[in-house]
């Protein structure tokens, strides 16, 4: 298991390079963030796809994670590493997507059952009134 996590984590050298790319991005060099995107998009996609099992949804989450990371990049502290930070953003977005989907299913089921429950209650009220 330790081997798997080492495969998923960037090396110490990459982490140093990442911090330089973050600084460059904050200084206005968009191509530096593009480098981060190309470096981590596939890794991030694999992690998110494992959770969502839907290619389109995983692609959307990865894109949203990079947009959010870009918007919040100034909040990344110097000692924090880029990949674990964006991975956490992406996982949180995936969890939000799952919760939203579950809530929609629950609302849909409640609406269907609610209609049937009303019919049963109306029918029961007729029987009781007789």
Secondary structure, 3 states (H helix, E strand, C coil): CHHHHHHHCCCHHHHHHHHHHHHHHHCCCHHHHHHHHHHHHHHHHHHHHHHHCCHHHHHHHHHHHHHHHHHHHHHCCCCCCHHHHHHHHHHHHHHHHHHHHHHHHHHHHHHHHHHHHHHHHHHHHHHHHC
